[in-house]
Amino acid sequence: THLAFRKRQKLPLPPGPPGEPIIGHLRKLPDDQNRAEVFYEWSLKYGDVFSLRVPGKTMIVLNSEKATVDLLEKRGAIYSDRVRLGYYDAIDWGDTIVFSPYNPFHHLQKKLYHQSFGKHVVSEYWPVQERESNILLKGLMDYPQAYDKQVERFSGGVVSDIGFGHRIESFDDEYFQLSQQWGRVAHEGSRTSLLDLHPIFAHLPSWFPGAWFVNFIKETRPAMDIIGGGNYYKVEKEMERGSLVRPSYTSKHLEAMFRGEISPELRRAIRKSGATIFAAGAETTWSTTTMFIACMLLHPKAQQKAQEEIDRVIGRDRLPEFTDRDSLPFVTAVVYESFRWQPVLPLGLPHQSMADDVYNGMFIPKGSIIIANSRAITWDPRSYHDPRSFKPERYLPQPEGAGEVFPMNSVFGWGRRICAGRHLAFDSVWIAVARILATFTISPTKDAEGNFVKPEVRFTTALTRQAEPFVADIHPRDEAACRLIATLN
Ligand code: HEM
């Protein structure tokens, strides 16, 4: 502490916009909708690292690939904690793998994820992802206007089968409804951020707008209890009864039970980590896949080029499969670029620092909120030529590319808290993209005179960034595509 005291005396915090006495930047903190944009603007003004202060907390924002790697990866030992989030603590989700402090229970959950979702294991799930993508294609053919919901079902369908052995076959499915409720939590739950910055905000009087929080907990808790426990207990009960269950993350890890090797701690880790397969996996995959559809609407040349590659390599009488991936580099580059162009988590998920530190002469106090600014990193002209343009070519030739940074960190996070489902997630998005490109064309709609209407895509941002439902003409490419889709089961 003596050393810390000295450092604090001597070294400045990273630069940042001017704050006010005592309350610091409290009144300057942009709200959820604008935070990514404002932080991007500030990154241009204040450089690779800037800081903000609110009572009791320092927020450090990292705006370049280098600063983020230097701290969150190279100094991962002290940058891998999570910020406590009032909402998730209140609903007993504070120790799920995503929100858990950096501790042995987090390591245990990560180990389970690694066994099930490590790079060399995820091909086990290809049949599930291929089947779910077929359902997606059929859905898009029958109800193209409902593309958003079809993609949402696809994303939820993959993770509910993989997590709990439950197949989502219709929009009325209870798991599908749960995933929709979670979507709301993910968006609105992040509004609690003000409360999380300082405990005084937890005691706001009921007339204060922030008190919506208490009602929000009451309303959302039942669904969150099912996602965080109910789904798991169903599988556990069936297995204890000796019934045959569909294989899943939950059932596979619970098999240790039959060998008498399961501790209460392990059971709890299976339950807590399983909850986040659904929570972390459904909405993110959905947002990315709809973002891809938006990208194709806005960038017809890229779409056409990807389709030409598929036609050349695969032909027109079968669908692309995972085993074709190496021969479809342009399609894969479209996936990377869709991820980069609008990162689904534009400010990642905050880490928290675990010790005082100094970076390039700047003081970073223990307990700071550390934000990796993916929006700034994916638009950084030092990493990307003409960063605002949608250019899949920037990653070619594969596998090395032409020197531009593959955006997988800025999309999936950093260091010891990197997305534990990223290989699975990438595969889900890839198969959806490849198969949609093989069978559909996404184009602007036409007006009464037959002219294309200029497409318009708007985004909403809370914790995640999504393309708001937009108007597009999503139609099978030709008769061959219709026939192909009709044969899918
Ligand atoms: C396109 C889809 C996805 C995106 C863009 C995404 C992105 C992210 C990001 C940015 C983080 C935070 C990393 C950090 O703190 O530095 C994260 C964490 C996490 N993700 Fe994903 N994710 C996706 C899909 C999935 C899926 C399908 C699963 C589960 C199978 C999953 C499980 C997790 C878990 C468990 C964490 C927390 C890791 C930890 O705190 O140790 N994600 N994800």
Residues whose N, C-alpha, C, O or C-beta is under 5 A from the ligand:
A	BS01	HEM	I97 V98 T276 I277 A280 G281 T284 T285 T288 V344 L345 G348 L349 V411 F412 G413 W414 R416 R417 I418 C419 A420 G421 L424 A425
